[in-house]
C-alpha cells in the first residue's frame, strides 16, 4: 500500500491575516491566537495519525511571515503558490500523486480532525480510491485522492454552500468510487464559535463548563461578558489547554 501524504492548507496565523471573519468577535489578535492553536492541533493530529508524511502547504510563502511560528522539524513546508484555491489544491495533490503517494487534503478549521479520523480516512481512501468529509456549512474539510483530474477543482464557487455537493457530483461524473464520510464542523464565522455544535448554548451550560475549568485551576472570567463573547472565550481556552480532544 502506498503511503498517504497529509497536506495541510493554512494561512500564516498572523493578526489581520488569519481568521479575519472572526475578528468582530475575537479581535484581530484573538483571531490570530485561535488560528495558531488550531494550526498546532491539526499538525499534531496529522503526525500522530502516522499514515505517511505530513506537509504544511502555506500561504503566504514568504518565510518571514511565518517567523515565530513553532513547527515540528519533521514537517515538510511548501508554498501554496499563485491561483485560486482550486488551482493551489490541484497543484499540491498532483505533486503527491506524481510521487506515487495517496493524498489527504485538509485545512485547520475542523475541531474533529483528530488522529483516529485521519487514520480512518486514509483507510477508506485506500479501499475506495476517493474520500471526502463534507462540512456542515456545505464545504468540505477533507478530500482524499489516489488520482486527480483538472475538472475536480476548476471553476468551483469556493466559500459557498455548494462546494461539497459540486465536488461529489464531479467525482461521480468521473466514474470514481467514492467514500463520503460524516459531515463535520469547522470554525469560520462567529456563530461557529459554539465549538461546532457544543451541546447546550445556555448560560447554565456555559457556567457549568467554566466551573469545570476553574476546578482544574484555570481562571475563566466570563460572567460579565455578553453570551457570544463568553462562549468564544471558553472555546479558546478549551482549545488552548488541550481539554477539547475530539478524535
N, C-alpha and C positions, 0 to 999 in steps of 0.2 A: 504494500500500500504506500502510495506517495505521501510525503509529509504535507501537512496543511499549514500554510503560512497565514497567520492572522495579521491583517493590515488595519491599523487603527488610524482613522482620519481625524485630525484635530487641528484647531486653531491654537496659536500661542496663547496661553492663559494670562493675557495682559489686560490691564484696565482700559476700557473703551474699545477693545478688540473682540474679546470673547464674551459670549452670553449677553449680548447687548440688549436683547429683548427682556432680560431680567433686571436691567438697570433701574427701571421705575420702582421695583420692589426691594432690590438689594443694594442699590447704588453701584457705581462703576467698580469700586474696589471689592465690594461684596460679591458681585457677579464674577469678577476675575478669580477671587478666592474659591468660589464654588467650582469654577472651571478647572482650577488646579487640582482640587480634591477629586473631582470626577475623572480627570485625566490619570492621576496617580492610581486610583482604584481600578480603572479599566486596564491599565498596563499590568498591574499586579495580577488581575484576574486572567489576562491573556497568557502571562508567563506561567502562572500556576496551572492553567489548563494543560500545558505540556503536550500539545498536539503537533508542534513544529515551531519554526522560527517566528518571532514577533517583530513587526515593523511598524514604526510610527511614521505615517505619511503626513508631513507637517506643512502648515501654511501660517504665516509667510515662511519662505525657505531661508530667509536671512538668519544666520545663526545668532546674530547679535540680539534679535528679538527674543530668542529662547534662552539667553544667558540668565542664569539664576534658577532655571527650572531643572530640578534634580531628576535625571533619567538613569535607569539601570545601564551598566556598562555592556550588557549583552543584548541591548535593544538596538536594532538597525534603524537609523533615521534617514528618511528620504524626503525630498521636496514634492509637494503636490503639483507644482508647476502651473502653467497657464491653462486657461479654458474654464468652462463652466463645470459644475460638479460632475456631470456625466462624463465629460472628457477626462477629468482627473481620475475618476474611478476606473474608467476603461483602461487608462494608461497603467495604473497600479495593478489591476487584475492581469493585464497582458504580460506585465513584467514577471509576475509569479508563475503564470501558466506557461510562459515560454521557457521557464527554468525547470519545468516538469513538476511543479507543485500544484496542489489544490489550494484554493484561497478563500478565506473568510474576510469579507469587508465589513468593518464595524465602525461606529463612532464612539463618542464618550458620554452620550446623553442618557443612556439607559441604566437605571439602578439595578435592574435584574440581570445584567450581563456579568454573571459570575463564572467561575471555572467550570462548574458542572454543566451549565447551559452551553458553554463553548465546546466542551468535550462532546456533548450530545449532538450539537450542530455539526461538528466535524464527522461524527459517526454517520449521521444522516446524509451528509454530503457525499461520503464515500459509498453509501448504499444506493443513493438516488441520482447523484451527479449534480444536483442543484438544490439549494435550500434557501428559504427566506423566512425571517421573522418580521411580520408587519409590526408597525407601531399603532397604538390606539388612535393616533391623530391622522392615520391614512398614509403615512410614510412607511419606511422600514428601518429597523435598527441593525439588521444583519442580512447580508447576502452572500451565499456560498456558491462557488463556481468550480467546475472542473474543465470548463471550456467557456468560450465567450464568443460574442457576435457584436459587431458595431451597432446593430439595431437595438441592443438591450439598453443602451444608455443614451441614445441620441434623441434630442427633442422631447425630453421629459420635462414636465412642469414642476421642477424641483421646489420643495417647500409648500406644496399644496396637498390636499387630502386625497389626490388621485394617484400618487406616486406608486404605492404598493400595488393597487389594482391594475394599473397600466403595465407595470413590470411583470406581474404574474401573467397577464394576458399575452404579453410578448413572448414570455418563456413557453407558454402553451402553443403559440403560433409557430415557434421554432421546433416544436415537437420534442422538447426535452422533458424527461421525467423530473418531477419537482416535489420536494417535501415542503409543506407550509407549516411552520411552527406556530406556537401560540402568539397572539398579539401581545406586545409588551409596551410598557410605558416609557416615555422619555421626558426630559425636562427642557423645554424650550421657552415656555411662556410663564408669566406669573401664576396663572392658575395651576400649572404643573407642579408648583412647589408643595402641593399636598403629597409629595413623595410618590407620585404616580399611583394614586388610589389608596393611600393610607387610610384604613377604615376609621370612620368617626371624625368629622371635622368640627365638632362642637368644642366649646370652651372646656367642658368637662373632660373630653378626651385629651385636649392639649395639656390641661393641668395634670392629668394622670401621667402623661409621658414626661412632662417637665419634672414632676416629682420623682419619677424613676431615675432620671438623670441626676438629680440632686442627691439621691441616695448613693449614687456611685461617686459622689464627690465632685460633680460637675455643676458649676453655677449657671443656671439658666434664668435670667431676669426677664420674664415675658409678660408680667401682669399688667403693665401699663401700656403695652403696645397694641395697636389695632390687630384684629384677628389674623389678617393675612400676613402681617409682619411677624406676629408671634409664630405662625406656622413656618414661615420662611426661616426664621432664626432657629427654630427647633430642628428643621430639616438639615440645615447646615451643620449643626452640632452633632446630629446623629451620624452624618457622613464623616465629619472631621475626626470624631473619636472612634470610628470603626464599629459603632454599635449596630448600624444598619448593615447587615450582611445577608443579601438575598441571592442565593445561587439557583 
